[in-house]
Amino acid sequence: MKEQRMDASKLASLMLHWERTQLKANGLKAIIEKVVLESGVSREVGNVVAKYNAGRRTFDYKTAAVSNPNVTGETILLYTKTSTSVDWRKLCKDRKIANVPFGRGKPSVSVRLK
């Protein structure tokens, strides 16, 4: 099969067409992401998947440990690093503190073709 060459003008025209089409597609994608983010529900239509992600959980080990009556200043010192930071997660795990408050990261939506 013989390879066909494309002249520079045709290639430039094709690239500009791709740019315009991509800008339109990006606009549609942004609308889809906004609607799915607001609804909080993933959608799949045809080959398009808009997957809702509620955000990654973030744990507040410090609040759990400090509010626990079994954690004393001495306990905190056992988990205090020389840089004066406390490994709150390790403290909660080792002391079996289960009621750790948590938040969520920023929700997101990904849109892709199957």
Backbone bond lengths (Angstrom), bond angles and torsions (degrees), N, CA, C in turn:
res aa  C-N    CA-C-N  psi(-1)  N-CA   C-N-CA  omega(-1)  CA-C   N-CA-C  phi
1 M - - - 1.450 - - 1.521 109.28 -
2 K 1.306 116.59 127.69 1.450 122.08 -176.92 1.528 110.38 -81.76
3 E 1.344 115.47 130.90 1.454 120.62 178.64 1.527 109.57 -74.32
4 Q 1.330 116.51 132.02 1.462 119.63 178.65 1.515 109.54 -94.43
5 R 1.303 115.90 137.43 1.460 122.61 178.43 1.518 109.13 -92.25
6 M 1.321 115.34 149.22 1.458 120.79 177.42 1.521 107.30 -117.40
7 D 1.330 116.79 131.57 1.467 118.17 -179.99 1.533 109.92 -73.40
8 A 1.328 115.61 163.37 1.467 122.28 -174.59 1.517 112.18 -60.12
9 S 1.321 117.64 -37.98 1.464 121.67 -179.36 1.531 111.09 -65.11
10 K 1.330 115.71 -44.33 1.470 120.52 179.24 1.531 110.41 -64.97
11 L 1.336 116.47 -41.84 1.459 120.76 178.35 1.528 110.72 -62.78
12 A 1.334 116.82 -44.11 1.466 120.98 178.92 1.524 110.40 -60.85
13 S 1.326 116.80 -43.04 1.455 121.42 178.31 1.529 111.00 -62.25
14 L 1.308 115.68 -43.00 1.465 121.02 178.85 1.530 110.97 -63.46
15 M 1.317 117.01 -41.96 1.466 121.26 179.90 1.527 111.18 -65.44
16 L 1.328 117.33 -40.56 1.471 120.67 177.66 1.528 110.73 -66.25
17 H 1.314 116.26 -38.41 1.468 120.19 176.40 1.532 110.29 -62.95
18 W 1.334 116.65 -42.35 1.453 121.10 178.05 1.533 110.11 -61.43
19 E 1.336 116.23 -42.86 1.474 120.36 179.81 1.530 111.07 -59.27
20 R 1.331 117.31 -48.08 1.475 121.06 -179.77 1.524 110.59 -62.52
21 T 1.317 116.07 -43.97 1.466 120.60 179.74 1.523 110.95 -63.78
22 Q 1.321 117.20 -41.42 1.464 121.83 179.65 1.522 111.06 -64.84
23 L 1.331 117.57 -40.06 1.465 120.68 178.02 1.524 110.87 -63.06
24 K 1.331 117.10 -41.28 1.464 120.80 176.81 1.528 110.15 -63.89
25 A 1.331 116.61 -45.08 1.466 121.03 -179.87 1.530 110.85 -63.06
26 N 1.328 117.05 -39.78 1.462 120.74 178.19 1.533 110.91 -63.59
27 G 1.333 116.29 -37.48 1.463 120.46 177.27 1.519 111.22 -64.95
28 L 1.325 116.66 -43.41 1.470 120.90 177.46 1.532 110.61 -63.59
29 K 1.317 116.10 -41.82 1.461 120.71 179.78 1.526 110.68 -61.38
30 A 1.329 117.06 -41.91 1.468 121.21 179.88 1.533 110.83 -63.04
31 I 1.319 116.96 -39.50 1.473 120.62 178.07 1.524 109.93 -65.26
32 I 1.336 116.83 -45.14 1.471 121.38 179.00 1.524 109.90 -59.92
33 E 1.330 117.25 -46.71 1.467 121.34 -179.80 1.528 111.15 -59.78
34 K 1.328 117.02 -42.94 1.468 121.28 -179.27 1.528 111.07 -63.38
35 V 1.318 117.36 -46.15 1.466 121.61 -177.96 1.528 110.88 -65.91
36 V 1.347 117.11 -44.06 1.462 120.61 -179.37 1.526 110.16 -68.67
37 L 1.326 117.71 -38.25 1.462 121.37 178.09 1.527 110.09 -61.70
38 E 1.330 116.85 -43.32 1.464 121.20 179.58 1.527 111.28 -66.71
39 S 1.331 117.74 -36.26 1.465 120.65 -177.94 1.527 111.83 -79.48
40 G 1.344 117.29 -28.30 1.458 121.01 -178.73 1.519 113.46 72.33
41 V 1.331 117.21 18.67 1.465 121.47 -177.37 1.523 109.33 -129.59
42 S 1.348 116.62 130.26 1.467 120.98 176.47 1.516 109.88 -67.15
43 R 1.333 116.54 149.53 1.466 121.57 179.21 1.514 109.06 -133.00
44 E 1.329 115.30 149.85 1.463 121.54 175.76 1.517 107.38 -140.86
45 V 1.319 116.16 120.56 1.461 122.00 178.86 1.521 107.37 -134.99
46 G 1.315 116.36 123.39 1.463 119.36 -176.49 1.510 109.56 59.88
47 N 1.313 116.42 -127.75 1.461 121.43 177.86 1.518 113.22 -97.43
48 V 1.317 117.51 8.61 1.459 121.53 -178.21 1.526 109.50 -99.61
49 V 1.326 115.76 128.00 1.460 122.03 178.18 1.526 108.05 -119.56
50 A 1.340 116.05 123.63 1.459 121.74 174.15 1.525 106.12 -113.19
51 K 1.310 116.29 100.48 1.465 121.74 -173.29 1.520 110.32 -95.19
52 Y 1.335 116.23 121.48 1.458 122.30 177.35 1.525 109.33 -84.24
53 N 1.316 116.78 135.30 1.453 122.48 176.16 1.521 107.01 -126.34
54 A 1.334 117.29 119.43 1.466 122.26 -175.30 1.523 113.07 -69.70
55 G 1.291 118.50 -9.43 1.465 121.49 -179.49 1.520 110.38 103.70
56 R 1.278 115.52 151.39 1.457 121.81 -177.70 1.527 109.71 -76.25
57 R 1.334 115.71 139.07 1.455 119.82 178.02 1.525 109.76 -71.26
58 T 1.322 116.02 141.58 1.459 121.90 174.47 1.525 108.02 -124.24
59 F 1.311 116.53 125.80 1.450 121.55 -175.83 1.524 111.35 -92.38
60 D 1.330 116.57 145.28 1.461 122.88 177.74 1.530 108.13 -108.58
61 Y 1.322 116.05 78.30 1.455 121.54 -177.46 1.527 111.64 -65.00
62 K 1.310 117.45 -35.43 1.463 120.44 -178.60 1.523 110.87 -61.15
63 T 1.332 117.12 -47.28 1.461 120.51 179.94 1.521 110.62 -61.36
64 A 1.330 116.94 -41.83 1.464 121.04 179.66 1.524 111.00 -62.45
65 A 1.318 116.53 -44.02 1.462 120.50 -177.35 1.525 111.36 -70.47
66 V 1.328 116.99 -47.48 1.470 120.78 -176.52 1.530 111.06 -64.56
67 S 1.323 117.42 -34.41 1.465 120.07 -178.50 1.529 112.35 -83.38
68 N 1.336 118.01 -4.06 1.456 121.55 179.98 1.526 109.39 -87.44
69 P 1.353 118.18 124.83 1.473 120.45 -176.97 1.532 113.77 -65.89
70 N 1.327 118.35 -17.49 1.464 120.76 179.92 1.528 113.13 -83.39
71 V 1.314 116.61 -4.96 1.461 120.22 -179.72 1.527 108.17 -100.86
72 T 1.324 115.13 115.68 1.469 121.27 -179.30 1.524 109.30 -103.28
73 G 1.304 114.61 174.69 1.458 119.77 174.53 1.512 111.68 -59.57
74 E 1.338 116.18 -36.34 1.469 120.84 177.82 1.532 110.81 -65.46
75 T 1.332 116.08 -40.10 1.472 120.04 177.90 1.522 109.76 -61.44
76 I 1.310 115.58 -44.64 1.472 120.06 -179.56 1.525 110.21 -60.87
77 L 1.343 116.25 -39.80 1.468 119.32 179.05 1.524 112.58 -62.15
78 L 1.344 117.25 -31.63 1.466 120.22 177.75 1.527 111.95 -62.30
79 Y 1.325 116.51 -27.85 1.469 121.82 -177.21 1.526 112.23 -107.87
80 T 1.313 116.05 7.92 1.455 120.32 -179.28 1.518 109.13 -87.10
81 K 1.321 115.94 127.17 1.462 121.33 179.01 1.522 108.79 -84.17
82 T 1.309 116.64 161.25 1.463 121.16 -178.59 1.522 112.44 -61.87
83 S 1.308 116.51 -21.03 1.462 119.19 177.16 1.533 110.45 -83.27
84 T 1.311 115.93 14.38 1.464 125.46 -179.95 1.525 113.90 61.90
85 S 1.306 116.19 27.65 1.459 118.84 172.05 1.521 108.02 -106.28
86 V 1.322 115.48 151.00 1.462 121.18 -178.11 1.523 108.63 -109.43
87 D 1.309 117.49 134.50 1.458 122.19 176.00 1.529 107.65 -83.71
88 W 1.325 115.25 79.91 1.465 121.81 -175.21 1.522 111.39 -61.12
89 R 1.311 116.41 -37.89 1.470 119.94 179.98 1.527 110.74 -62.92
90 K 1.334 116.22 -48.01 1.462 120.32 -179.89 1.523 110.96 -64.45
91 L 1.313 117.24 -40.55 1.452 120.97 178.07 1.529 110.65 -58.45
92 C 1.334 116.61 -47.65 1.474 121.14 -179.78 1.527 110.91 -64.61
93 K 1.331 117.20 -41.23 1.466 120.35 179.98 1.527 110.63 -64.36
94 D 1.351 116.56 -48.91 1.460 120.74 -177.11 1.526 112.12 -65.78
95 R 1.317 117.19 -35.45 1.469 121.18 -179.21 1.525 112.02 -89.62
96 K 1.351 115.08 5.71 1.464 122.75 177.97 1.531 112.28 54.58
97 I 1.319 115.07 43.72 1.463 121.26 175.75 1.522 106.59 -86.46
98 A 1.323 115.75 109.15 1.468 120.77 -172.20 1.523 112.70 -92.83
99 N 1.302 117.87 -28.31 1.462 120.67 -174.25 1.530 110.21 -85.84
100 V 1.318 115.91 73.62 1.465 122.03 -178.30 1.527 108.56 -97.86
101 P 1.334 117.47 117.91 1.469 117.93 177.47 1.522 110.20 -65.33
102 F 1.301 115.99 151.20 1.461 119.07 178.64 1.520 110.08 -145.11
103 G 1.291 115.14 157.73 1.459 122.68 174.08 1.511 108.49 -117.78
104 R 1.298 116.22 -172.36 1.465 121.24 177.91 1.516 108.77 -124.69
105 G 1.324 113.98 148.35 1.458 119.26 172.30 1.518 109.30 -70.10
106 K 1.297 116.10 -178.86 1.460 121.55 -179.17 1.528 110.26 -69.02
107 P 1.331 118.01 127.70 1.473 119.98 176.85 1.535 110.95 -61.04
108 S 1.333 115.21 153.99 1.461 119.10 -179.68 1.520 110.00 -148.41
109 V 1.323 114.73 165.94 1.477 121.81 177.57 1.512 107.68 -135.46
110 S 1.334 116.92 137.12 1.456 119.82 172.96 1.534 107.94 -116.83
111 V 1.312 116.07 136.22 1.468 121.41 179.02 1.524 106.95 -116.97
112 R 1.333 116.04 129.95 1.468 119.48 -178.62 1.515 109.31 -151.46
113 L 1.303 115.57 167.83 1.449 121.56 172.81 1.510 108.74 -98.28
114 K 1.328 117.09 143.49 1.460 120.69 177.78 1.507 110.16 -70.87
